[in-house]
Amino acid sequence: MRLVTRPIVLTAALVVAAIAAPFAQQRTEPAARPQAVAQATASPSLFVIISIDQMRGDYVTRYGHQWTRGLRRLIDGGARFTRTVYPYFNTVTCAGHATIGTGTFPGTHGMVLNQWFDRTASGTTNCTDDTTVTPLIYGDGPAPAKSNSGARLLVPTFADEMRAQASPAPRVAAVSLKARSAIGLAGHGGDVVLWYDSGRFLSSTAFSPTRTPFVDAYTTQHPIRADFGRTWTKSLPDAAYLFEDEGLGEKLVGRTQSFPYQMTGRNNAVDASFYTSWEYSPLADEYVGALAMESVRALKLGQEAPRRDVLAVSFSVLDLIGHAYGPRSHEVQDVLVRLDATIGRLLETLDAEVGRGRYVVGLTGDHGVSPIPEQMSALGIDAGRISLPAVRTAVDQALVPFFGDGKYVASVLYTDLYFLPGVWDRLRAAPEAMTAVLDAIRGVAGVSAVYRSDELEARRGSGDPVATAMAVGFFAGRSGDILIAPRSYWISSTSVATHGTMYEYDARVPLIFYGAPFAPGEYTAAATPADLVKTLAHVAGITLPRADGRVRGEALVSQIPVPAGR
């Protein structure tokens, strides 16, 4: 007999608490608060935001014993909020980084998905696409087909507000493998905003009119191709890793299933497959960390008082490996061990260049990740994969009796279904056809619930946590016409594992504040990643025009009451 888990209930309480968190008055003290904590004598000169892509909240307690450097330093010496969840449904990278960077949720900042269906252009668009700017290329290769900016981000980031309000104006650097990650943290401007693409790093004229000399010099002196032939082996003895190696379902197409992984490419040459292998290895995180450290040195971030600067770093390899090998894999564990060392080097650089006590760090993740469904099924738990082609077919067939033969669905992205132009309006005027469509989607294996986008706002306060979470993440014109909630442990992806729901494995992430203004300890109050920059803004003495997060005043050393509206 199979053990069937009930959908929705895994994070209902956490999501409701997270939505209510901005309005909560209760402050929770850390489990063990130091008797004497040095007071911050001056505002920090450098604000550091670290995002770890696909960092599940339970990785800290599950794998944290394997860490000894940077992550361990932040956990042991920081203020850690252990009940941090995203209160919206669409937990994906672009939405998460925009939330971290702005302190708002997708219904406010508008970055609802990594891609959405552009109803005007009748095609899929990436969240940072911008044809009005020109790419800046650091390295060899043709210009990319598209360039990127923060033009579609509808509110300013913390870094934007620092540039607008602080005097002298700060310097801002943001680095990631992904454009949507670096831009989500930097916002609409910045001195250095970098992301990776096909063997080289890029920026665009949205951030600088020309290539930045020190980035040019660094990428020339340290070409990625120099890593050709290097091997990714396990950092720890086999016995130090939890779970089995080569678990059920783990596999990255075109790669062996287990260690060691050699950076050579299919043709034993520096070709596209080599660069993919490099990107799917801790070497890529190390390079991002090195660019961040070089930015600290070259731009003198935090070193020219009274200027206060911003450094944002998003590490992406955990996400790439998690999609391919799942959260129980030795690969995920080893990426975290090596990332622990990379973040350790970054903190040591900040100690040397900026000085201990002169910088603050806010660390979180943009989302978590599901278990591999096949592994859950093997444990007797209801799990599987929702077929998006089956969803499209079911909807098209359901409309035949009402609208005749034809294609009616434009796209299904993540949990959002978009109709072709005019179909949604016809459906809203035909109740029987709408009912047929909703019933058809509910009949697809793995679907738990289906919601009409035009009814979400009315259902926000209905007590349905899924409808509420979808409403928090909904932005009219970009979100889908119909929103689909999978059953827990069911995913709508061909990836080995993925994310994008409100279940705890997707929605719960770490939230850590580190530095002189913060009292180390564990805090159990409900929190959201939107609290990160809201709190940093309070420490910096600047305002955010629209913030869904709250100041985590209970973690501040001074315990100064937080003014209303700050």
C-alpha positions as CSV (number, residue, x, y, z in Angstrom):
1,M,0.0,0.0,0.0
2,R,1.3,3.4,-0.9
3,L,1.5,6.2,1.7
4,V,-0.4,9.2,0.3
5,T,0.5,12.6,1.5
6,R,-2.1,15.3,1.5
7,P,-1.4,18.3,-0.6
8,I,-1.1,21.9,0.6
9,V,-0.7,21.2,4.3
10,L,3.1,21.1,4.4
11,T,3.7,24.8,4.6
12,A,0.2,26.3,5.1
13,A,1.1,27.5,8.6
14,L,4.5,28.8,7.6
15,V,3.1,30.7,4.5
16,V,0.3,32.3,6.6
17,A,2.8,33.3,9.2
18,A,5.2,34.7,6.6
19,I,2.4,36.8,5.0
20,A,1.5,38.1,8.4
21,A,5.2,38.7,9.4
22,P,5.4,42.4,8.3
23,F,2.5,43.2,10.7
24,A,3.6,41.1,13.7
25,Q,4.5,42.9,16.9
26,Q,6.0,40.0,18.8
27,R,9.8,39.8,18.9
28,T,11.5,36.5,19.5
29,E,14.8,36.5,21.4
30,P,17.7,34.3,20.2
31,A,18.1,31.0,21.9
32,A,21.4,32.0,23.4
33,R,22.1,35.7,23.4
34,P,25.6,36.8,24.3
35,Q,25.9,38.6,27.7
36,A,28.0,41.3,26.2
37,V,28.0,42.4,22.6
38,A,30.1,45.2,21.2
39,Q,28.0,48.1,20.1
40,A,28.4,49.2,16.5
41,T,30.0,52.6,16.8
42,A,29.4,53.7,13.2
43,S,27.3,52.8,10.3
44,P,28.9,50.0,8.2
45,S,30.9,51.1,5.2
46,L,30.0,48.0,3.1
47,F,26.7,46.2,2.8
48,V,27.1,42.7,1.4
49,I,24.2,40.6,0.1
50,I,24.8,36.9,-0.6
51,S,22.2,34.8,-2.3
52,I,22.7,31.1,-2.7
53,D,20.6,29.8,-5.5
54,Q,18.4,26.8,-4.5
55,M,19.5,26.9,-0.9
56,R,16.9,24.9,1.1
57,G,16.4,26.0,4.6
58,D,17.0,22.6,6.0
59,Y,20.4,22.3,4.4
60,V,21.8,24.2,7.3
61,T,20.7,21.5,9.8
62,R,21.1,18.6,7.4
63,Y,24.5,19.3,6.0
64,G,25.9,22.1,8.1
65,H,28.1,19.8,10.1
66,Q,30.2,19.4,6.9
67,W,31.0,23.1,6.8
68,T,34.0,24.7,8.5
69,R,34.7,28.1,6.8
70,G,32.5,30.9,5.5
71,L,29.0,29.3,5.9
72,R,30.0,28.0,9.3
73,R,31.2,31.5,10.3
74,L,28.0,33.2,9.3
75,I,25.8,30.5,11.0
76,D,27.8,30.6,14.3
77,G,28.4,34.3,14.4
78,G,25.2,35.6,12.8
79,A,21.6,36.2,13.7
80,R,19.8,33.3,12.0
81,F,16.0,33.3,11.4
82,T,15.0,29.6,11.2
83,R,11.4,30.1,10.0
84,T,12.0,32.0,6.8
85,V,9.7,31.3,3.9
86,Y,8.6,32.9,0.7
87,P,4.9,33.7,1.1
88,Y,4.2,33.4,-2.6
89,F,3.7,30.3,-4.8
90,N,6.0,31.0,-7.8
91,T,9.3,30.3,-6.1
92,V,11.8,30.7,-9.0
93,T,15.1,32.5,-9.4
94,C,14.0,35.8,-11.0
95,A,11.1,36.3,-8.5
96,G,13.4,35.3,-5.6
97,H,16.3,37.6,-6.5
98,A,13.9,40.6,-7.1
99,T,12.3,39.9,-3.8
100,I,15.7,39.8,-2.0
101,G,16.9,42.9,-3.8
102,T,13.8,45.1,-3.4
103,G,12.2,43.8,-0.2
104,T,8.9,43.3,-2.1
105,F,7.0,40.4,-3.4
106,P,6.2,39.6,-7.1
107,G,2.8,41.2,-6.9
108,T,4.7,44.5,-6.2
109,H,8.0,44.2,-8.1
110,G,6.5,42.4,-11.2
111,M,9.2,39.8,-11.8
112,V,6.8,36.9,-11.5
113,L,8.7,34.1,-13.3
114,N,12.1,33.5,-15.0
115,Q,10.1,33.7,-18.3
116,W,6.5,34.6,-19.0
117,F,4.3,34.8,-22.0
118,D,4.3,38.3,-23.5
119,R,0.8,38.8,-24.7
120,T,1.8,41.8,-26.8
121,A,4.6,40.0,-28.6
122,S,2.8,36.7,-28.6
123,G,5.9,34.9,-27.3
124,T,7.9,33.9,-24.3
125,T,10.2,36.5,-22.8
126,N,12.9,36.4,-20.2
127,C,12.5,38.6,-17.1
128,T,15.6,40.7,-17.8
129,D,15.4,40.8,-21.6
130,D,16.0,44.3,-23.0
131,T,16.6,45.0,-26.7
132,T,17.3,48.7,-26.1
133,V,20.7,48.0,-24.5
134,T,23.9,46.6,-25.9
135,P,25.8,43.7,-24.4
136,L,29.3,44.2,-23.1
137,I,31.4,41.0,-23.6
138,Y,34.4,40.1,-21.5
139,G,36.2,37.4,-23.6
140,D,35.8,35.8,-27.0
141,G,32.7,34.8,-28.9
142,P,29.9,36.4,-30.8
143,A,27.4,38.8,-29.3
144,P,24.5,37.1,-27.5
145,A,21.1,37.2,-29.2
146,K,19.6,39.3,-26.4
147,S,20.9,41.7,-23.8
148,N,19.7,42.4,-20.3
149,S,18.8,45.1,-17.8
150,G,16.5,45.8,-14.9
151,A,13.9,47.7,-16.9
152,R,11.1,45.2,-16.1
153,L,11.8,45.5,-12.4
154,L,9.1,47.8,-11.3
155,V,10.5,49.0,-7.9
156,P,14.0,50.1,-6.9
157,T,16.4,47.8,-5.1
158,F,18.2,48.5,-1.9
159,A,21.3,49.3,-4.1
160,D,19.2,51.7,-6.2
161,E,18.0,53.5,-3.1
162,M,21.6,53.7,-1.7
163,R,22.6,55.3,-5.0
164,A,19.7,57.8,-4.8
165,Q,19.9,58.7,-1.1
166,A,23.5,58.2,0.2
167,S,26.1,60.9,-0.1
168,P,28.7,60.5,-1.3
169,A,27.2,58.1,-3.8
170,P,28.1,54.5,-3.2
171,R,29.8,52.1,-5.5
172,V,27.7,49.0,-6.4
173,A,29.0,45.7,-7.6
174,A,26.9,42.6,-8.4
175,V,28.2,39.2,-9.7
176,S,26.5,36.0,-10.6
177,L,26.4,33.3,-13.2
178,K,22.8,34.4,-14.1
179,A,21.7,37.7,-15.5
180,R,18.4,37.6,-13.6
181,S,20.3,37.0,-10.3
182,A,22.9,39.8,-10.6
183,I,20.3,42.2,-11.9
184,G,17.7,41.3,-9.3
185,L,20.1,42.3,-6.6
186,A,21.7,45.3,-8.3
187,G,18.5,46.8,-9.9
188,H,18.6,49.5,-12.4
189,G,22.2,50.6,-12.2
190,G,25.6,49.8,-10.7
191,D,29.3,50.2,-11.3
192,V,29.9,46.5,-12.1
193,V,27.1,44.1,-12.8
194,L,28.3,40.8,-14.3
195,W,26.8,37.5,-15.4
196,Y,28.0,34.5,-17.3
197,D,27.1,33.2,-20.7
198,S,28.7,30.5,-23.0
199,G,32.2,30.7,-21.7
200,R,32.5,34.4,-20.9
201,F,31.2,37.1,-18.6
202,L,28.8,39.8,-19.8
203,S,27.3,43.1,-18.7
204,S,25.3,45.6,-20.7
205,T,25.2,49.3,-21.4
206,A,22.4,49.5,-18.9
207,F,25.1,49.6,-16.3
208,S,28.2,50.9,-18.0
209,P,28.8,52.6,-21.3
210,T,31.9,50.5,-21.9
211,R,33.7,47.5,-20.5
212,T,35.2,48.0,-17.1
213,P,39.0,47.9,-17.2
214,F,39.7,45.8,-14.1
215,V,37.1,43.2,-15.2
216,D,38.7,43.1,-18.7
217,A,42.1,42.6,-17.1
218,Y,41.0,40.0,-14.7
219,T,39.1,37.9,-17.2
220,T,42.0,38.1,-19.6
221,Q,44.6,37.1,-17.0
222,H,42.3,34.3,-15.7
223,P,40.5,32.8,-18.7
224,I,38.0,30.1,-17.9
225,R,39.6,27.9,-20.5
226,A,42.6,27.6,-18.1
227,D,40.4,25.2,-16.1
228,F,40.4,22.7,-18.9
229,G,41.5,19.3,-17.7
230,R,40.8,20.1,-14.0
231,T,38.8,17.4,-12.1
232,W,36.0,17.8,-9.6
233,T,36.5,15.2,-6.9
234,K,34.9,14.8,-3.5
235,S,36.2,17.1,-0.9
236,L,35.4,14.8,2.1
237,P,35.8,11.1,2.7
238,D,32.9,9.0,1.4
239,A,31.7,8.3,4.9
240,A,31.2,12.0,5.5
241,Y,28.3,12.3,3.0
242,L,24.7,11.5,3.8
243,F,22.5,9.3,1.7
244,E,23.7,7.1,-1.2
245,D,25.8,8.2,-4.1
246,E,24.3,7.7,-7.6
247,G,20.8,7.8,-6.1
248,L,17.7,6.9,-8.1
249,G,17.0,9.4,-10.9
250,E,20.2,11.4,-10.5
251,K,21.7,12.3,-13.9
252,L,22.9,15.2,-15.9
253,V,22.5,14.5,-19.6
254,G,25.9,14.2,-21.3
255,R,27.7,13.6,-18.1
256,T,28.7,10.6,-16.0
257,Q,26.6,9.8,-13.0
258,S,29.2,10.0,-10.3
259,F,32.6,11.4,-9.3
260,P,35.1,12.3,-10.5
261,Y,34.0,14.9,-13.1
262,Q,36.6,16.1,-15.5
263,M,36.5,19.5,-17.2
264,T,37.3,18.4,-20.8
265,G,34.1,18.4,-22.8
266,R,32.9,15.8,-25.2
267,N,35.6,16.3,-27.8
268,N,38.5,16.7,-25.4
269,A,38.7,20.3,-26.5
270,V,37.8,23.8,-25.2
271,D,34.3,23.7,-26.8
272,A,30.7,24.4,-25.7
273,S,30.5,21.1,-23.8
274,F,33.6,22.0,-21.8
275,Y,32.1,25.3,-20.8
276,T,28.9,23.6,-19.7
277,S,30.9,21.1,-17.6
278,W,32.7,24.0,-16.0
279,E,29.4,25.9,-15.3
280,Y,28.1,22.7,-13.6
281,S,31.0,22.5,-11.2
282,P,32.2,24.4,-8.1
283,L,34.8,26.0,-10.3
284,A,32.1,28.4,-11.5
285,D,31.2,29.5,-7.9
286,E,34.9,30.0,-7.2
287,Y,35.2,32.3,-10.2
288,V,32.2,34.3,-9.2
289,G,33.7,34.6,-5.7
290,A,37.0,35.7,-7.2
291,L,35.3,38.4,-9.3
292,A,33.5,39.6,-6.2
293,M,36.8,39.8,-4.3
294,E,38.5,41.6,-7.2
295,S,35.6,44.1,-7.2
296,V,36.3,44.8,-3.5
297,R,39.9,45.5,-4.2
298,A,39.6,47.4,-7.5
299,L,36.6,49.6,-6.5
300,K,37.8,49.9,-2.9
301,L,34.4,48.9,-1.7
302,G,33.9,49.9,1.9
303,Q,37.3,51.5,2.1
304,E,36.9,55.2,1.3
305,A,34.9,56.7,4.2
306,P,32.5,58.3,4.4
307,R,31.3,56.5,1.3
308,R,29.2,53.4,1.9
309,D,29.1,50.7,-0.8
310,V,27.1,47.7,-1.8
311,L,28.4,44.2,-2.9
312,A,25.9,41.6,-4.1
313,V,27.0,38.1,-4.9
314,S,24.7,35.3,-6.1
315,F,26.2,31.8,-6.2
316,S,24.3,29.6,-8.8
317,V,26.1,26.2,-9.0
318,L,23.9,24.7,-6.3
319,D,20.9,25.4,-8.4
320,L,22.4,23.8,-11.5
321,I,23.6,20.7,-9.6
322,G,20.3,20.5,-7.6
323,H,18.3,20.3,-10.8
324,A,20.4,17.5,-12.1
325,Y,21.2,15.4,-9.0
326,G,18.6,16.4,-6.4
327,P,18.9,17.6,-2.8
328,R,20.1,14.2,-1.3
329,S,23.0,13.8,-3.7
330,H,26.7,13.8,-2.9
331,E,27.1,16.4,-5.6
332,V,24.9,18.9,-3.8
333,Q,26.7,18.2,-0.6
334,D,30.1,18.7,-2.2
335,V,29.0,22.0,-3.9
336,L,28.1,23.3,-0.4
337,V,31.4,22.2,1.1
338,R,33.3,24.0,-1.6
339,L,31.0,27.0,-1.4
340,D,31.7,27.1,2.3
341,A,35.4,27.6,1.4
342,T,34.6,30.1,-1.3
343,I,32.5,32.3,1.1
344,G,35.3,31.9,3.7
345,R,37.8,33.4,1.3
346,L,35.4,36.2,0.5
347,L,34.9,37.0,4.2
348,E,38.7,36.9,4.8
349,T,39.1,39.3,1.9
350,L,36.6,41.7,3.5
351,D,38.4,41.4,6.8
352,A,41.7,42.4,5.2
353,E,40.4,45.1,2.8
354,V,37.5,46.6,4.7
355,G,38.1,45.5,8.3
356,R,36.1,43.3,10.8
357,G,33.2,45.2,12.1
358,R,33.1,47.6,9.2
359,Y,30.8,45.5,6.9
360,V,27.6,43.6,7.3
361,V,26.3,40.6,5.5
362,G,22.8,39.5,4.7
363,L,22.6,35.9,3.4
364,T,19.5,34.1,2.0
365,G,18.4,31.9,-0.9
366,D,16.1,32.6,-3.7
367,H,14.1,29.3,-3.4
368,G,14.6,25.7,-2.4
369,V,14.1,22.5,-4.4
370,S,11.9,19.4,-4.5
371,P,13.1,15.9,-3.8
372,I,13.4,13.7,-6.9
373,P,9.9,12.3,-7.4
374,E,11.2,8.8,-8.2
375,Q,13.1,8.7,-4.9
376,M,9.9,9.7,-3.0
377,S,7.9,7.1,-4.9
378,A,10.5,4.4,-3.9
379,L,9.8,5.4,-0.3
380,G,6.1,4.7,-0.8
381,I,5.1,8.4,-0.9
382,D,2.8,9.8,-3.5
383,A,5.0,11.6,-6.0
384,G,5.4,12.0,-9.7
385,R,5.6,14.4,-12.7
386,I,2.8,16.5,-14.2
387,S,2.8,16.4,-18.0
388,L,2.5,19.9,-19.3
389,P,1.7,18.7,-22.8
390,A,-1.1,16.7,-21.2
391,V,-2.4,19.9,-19.6
392,R,-2.4,21.7,-23.0
393,T,-4.2,18.8,-24.7
394,A,-6.8,18.5,-22.0
395,V,-7.7,22.2,-22.2
396,D,-7.8,22.2,-26.0
397,Q,-10.0,19.1,-26.0
398,A,-12.3,20.5,-23.3
399,L,-13.0,23.5,-25.5
400,V,-14.0,21.6,-28.6
401,P,-17.7,21.3,-27.7
402,F,-17.9,25.1,-27.0
403,F,-15.4,26.7,-29.4
404,G,-14.8,24.0,-32.0
405,D,-11.5,22.2,-33.0
406,G,-8.4,24.3,-32.6
407,K,-5.5,25.3,-30.4
408,Y,-6.4,27.6,-27.5
409,V,-3.4,27.4,-25.1
410,A,-0.5,29.7,-25.9
411,S,1.9,28.4,-23.2
412,V,2.2,26.6,-19.9
413,L,5.2,27.9,-17.9
414,Y,5.8,26.5,-14.4
415,T,2.4,26.7,-12.9
416,D,1.0,29.4,-15.1
417,L,-1.2,28.7,-18.1
418,Y,-1.6,31.4,-20.8
419,F,-4.4,31.4,-23.4
420,L,-4.0,32.6,-27.0
421,P,-5.3,36.2,-27.6
422,G,-9.0,36.5,-27.1
423,V,-9.6,33.0,-25.6
424,W,-9.6,34.2,-21.9
425,D,-12.2,36.8,-22.6
426,R,-14.4,34.3,-24.4
427,L,-14.0,31.8,-21.5
428,R,-15.0,34.4,-18.9
429,A,-18.2,35.0,-20.9
430,A,-18.9,31.3,-21.1
431,P,-19.3,29.7,-17.6
432,E,-19.9,26.2,-18.9
433,A,-16.8,26.3,-21.0
434,M,-14.8,27.7,-18.0
435,T,-16.0,24.9,-15.8
436,A,-15.0,22.3,-18.4
437,V,-11.5,23.8,-18.7
438,L,-11.0,23.8,-14.9
439,D,-12.3,20.3,-14.6
440,A,-10.0,19.1,-17.4
441,I,-6.9,20.5,-15.7
442,R,-8.0,19.0,-12.4
443,G,-8.2,15.6,-14.1
444,V,-4.5,15.6,-15.1
445,A,-2.4,13.4,-12.8
446,G,-0.6,15.3,-10.1
447,V,-2.8,18.4,-10.1
448,S,-4.2,19.4,-6.7
449,A,-6.1,22.6,-7.4
450,V,-6.7,25.1,-10.2
451,Y,-7.4,28.8,-9.8
452,R,-8.7,31.5,-12.1
453,S,-6.5,34.6,-12.1
454,D,-9.5,36.9,-12.0
455,E,-10.7,35.4,-8.7
456,L,-7.4,35.4,-6.8
457,E,-7.7,38.7,-5.1
458,A,-11.2,37.9,-3.8
459,R,-9.9,34.7,-2.4
460,R,-6.8,36.2,-0.7
461,G,-8.5,36.3,2.7
462,S,-10.6,33.2,2.3
463,G,-8.4,31.0,4.5
464,D,-7.1,29.1,1.5
465,P,-3.3,29.4,1.9
466,V,-2.7,28.3,-1.7
467,A,-5.0,31.0,-3.2
468,T,-3.4,33.6,-0.8
469,A,0.2,32.5,-1.9
470,M,-0.8,32.7,-5.5
471,A,-2.3,36.2,-5.0
472,V,0.9,37.5,-3.3
473,G,2.9,36.3,-6.4
474,F,0.4,37.5,-9.0
475,F,1.0,40.4,-11.4
476,A,-1.7,41.2,-14.0
477,G,-0.4,41.1,-17.5
478,R,2.6,38.9,-16.7
479,S,1.1,36.1,-14.7
480,G,-0.9,33.3,-16.3
481,D,-4.7,33.3,-16.9
482,I,-5.1,30.1,-14.9
483,L,-2.8,29.0,-12.1
484,I,-2.1,25.3,-11.4
485,A,-1.2,23.9,-7.9
486,P,0.6,20.5,-8.1
487,R,0.2,18.0,-5.4
488,S,3.1,17.9,-3.0
489,Y,6.1,16.0,-4.4
490,W,4.7,16.3,-7.9
491,I,6.7,18.5,-10.3
492,S,5.9,19.9,-13.7
493,S,9.4,19.6,-15.2
494,T,11.6,17.2,-17.1
495,S,14.5,18.2,-14.8
496,V,15.6,15.6,-12.3
497,A,14.3,18.0,-9.5
498,T,12.9,21.5,-9.6
499,H,11.0,24.2,-7.6
500,G,8.3,26.7,-8.0
501,T,5.6,26.0,-5.4
502,M,4.7,27.0,-1.8
503,Y,5.7,23.7,-0.3
504,E,8.3,23.9,2.4
505,Y,11.0,22.2,0.3
506,D,10.6,25.1,-2.2
507,A,9.7,28.0,0.0
508,R,11.8,27.7,3.1
509,V,15.3,29.2,2.9
510,P,18.0,30.5,5.3
511,L,18.1,34.2,6.5
512,I,21.2,35.3,8.3
513,F,22.5,38.7,9.3
514,Y,26.1,39.0,10.3
515,G,28.1,42.0,11.5
516,A,28.5,44.4,14.4
517,P,24.8,45.6,14.4
518,F,23.4,42.1,14.9
519,A,23.2,39.9,18.0
520,P,24.2,36.3,17.1
521,G,21.7,33.5,17.8
522,E,18.7,31.7,16.5
523,Y,15.4,33.6,16.1
524,T,12.2,31.7,15.6
525,A,9.9,34.5,14.6
526,A,8.3,34.0,11.1
527,A,10.3,35.8,8.5
528,T,10.6,36.3,4.8
529,P,13.6,37.0,2.5
530,A,12.0,40.4,1.9
531,D,13.2,41.3,5.4
532,L,16.8,41.2,4.3
533,V,17.1,44.6,2.6
534,K,14.4,46.1,4.7
535,T,16.7,45.5,7.7
536,L,19.8,46.6,5.9
537,A,18.0,49.8,4.9
538,H,17.2,50.4,8.5
539,V,20.9,50.0,9.5
540,A,21.9,52.2,6.6
541,G,19.4,54.9,7.5
542,I,17.7,55.0,4.2
543,T,14.1,54.4,3.2
544,L,12.5,51.9,0.7
545,P,9.5,53.4,-1.1
546,R,7.6,50.1,-1.1
547,A,8.6,47.2,1.1
548,D,6.6,44.1,1.9
549,G,9.3,42.9,4.3
550,R,9.9,44.1,7.9
551,V,12.9,45.3,9.9
552,R,14.2,42.4,12.0
553,G,14.6,44.7,15.0
554,E,14.8,41.8,17.5
555,A,18.2,40.9,16.0
556,L,19.7,44.4,16.3
557,V,22.3,44.8,19.1
558,S,20.9,48.3,20.1
559,Q,17.3,47.0,20.2
560,I,16.2,50.5,19.1
561,P,12.5,50.5,18.5
562,V,11.7,50.5,14.8
563,P,9.8,53.6,13.7
564,A,6.5,53.0,12.0
565,G,6.8,53.1,8.2
566,R,10.6,52.4,8.3
